[in-house]
């Protein structure tokens, strides 16, 4: 199991369902491509795994990537 946790603002629940969509970004256009979370999530699923984000607004977000042994 591998996880990454930040100490940012967390992900608002109103956009949580969109975070794995390709090209979805919350920053001004042209600053990023919006492929990181989508690519990681798709790769985990392709290997029969998954990703489980846990977020608390104002406290941060943790992404747990699960892959079968």
Secondary structure, DSSP 8 states (H G I E B T S, - for coil): -EEEE--S----TTTGGGTTSTT--SS-TTS--S-HHHHHHHHHHHTT-EEEEEEETTTEEEEEEE---
